[in-house]
């Protein structure tokens, strides 16, 4: 596992434990847990004072599909330095 190389000089890295943690954080699982238990950090809707789904779109959450192209262009210009700094598109 790639992460284990980073931890060679530190305490023993447990590949199995890391795999389990990653599985526990999979989007589908978090989405199911939100349906059962709710999600305290989710925003409250303006119209009905109910919590909005936080784990909503998953892999369908693509700004290129959801936002107007002109708005995307303006945002990229506005945040150009940050995008370049962190190697975002």
N, C-alpha and C positions, 0 to 999 in steps of 0.2 A: 504494500500500500504506500502511496506517495507520502502521506503524512508521517509514516514511521521514520522516514529518512530525516525529517526535520527534528525528530525527538531522539536521535541516536545518542546524543551526549547528555540527555536528561533522563529522568526516571523512565523505567520501562514503559514503552508504548504498547497498549493492548489493542491489536487489530480487531479482534472480535467485539470488544466494547465499543470501539469507534464505529463499526458497521451497525451495531444495534442502535447507537445514538442517531446515526444518519437515518435509519429506518423509522425511528420514532418521530423524526422531524419531517417525514415526507408530507407533501402538501395534502394529499387525499386523506391521510390520517388526521392531520390538523383540522381539516375541513369537517370531518366526521365528529371530532371532539367538540368543535364549536357548535355544531347542531345539537349535540347532547347537553353540553354544559354552558354554552354561551361563551362570549369572549369579552371580558371586562374592558379591554382597550378599544373595542369597536366604537365608532362614532354613533351618536344618536341622531336619528332622522329628524328633519325639520317638520315634516307633516304629521308624524304620528308618535313622536317621542319613543320610538322603539329602536333598539340597537340594529345598525346595519351590519350585514355580513362582512366580516373582515377578510376571511379566506374565501373570496368570491370567485374570481376568474381563473386563477391558476395560470397555466401555460397560455391561456387565451388572453391574458392581460398584456397586450402588445400595443404600446402607445402609437405605433405606426397605423394600426387599424382603428384605434379608438379616438385619436385626436385629429383635428383639422391640420392639413399639411402646412398651411400658413403659420399656425400657432407653433407647430414643431420647429419650423424654420426660425421663428422669432426666439424661441426658447434656446435653441442651439447657439444662436448669436449671442444672446444674453449670458449664457453660461459657458461660452467657448473655452475660457481659460481653465475652468474646472474640468470640463470634458477632456481637454488635452492632458491635463495633469494626471488624471486617473485612467487615461487611454480608453475613454468611452468614445462611441462613434460621433 
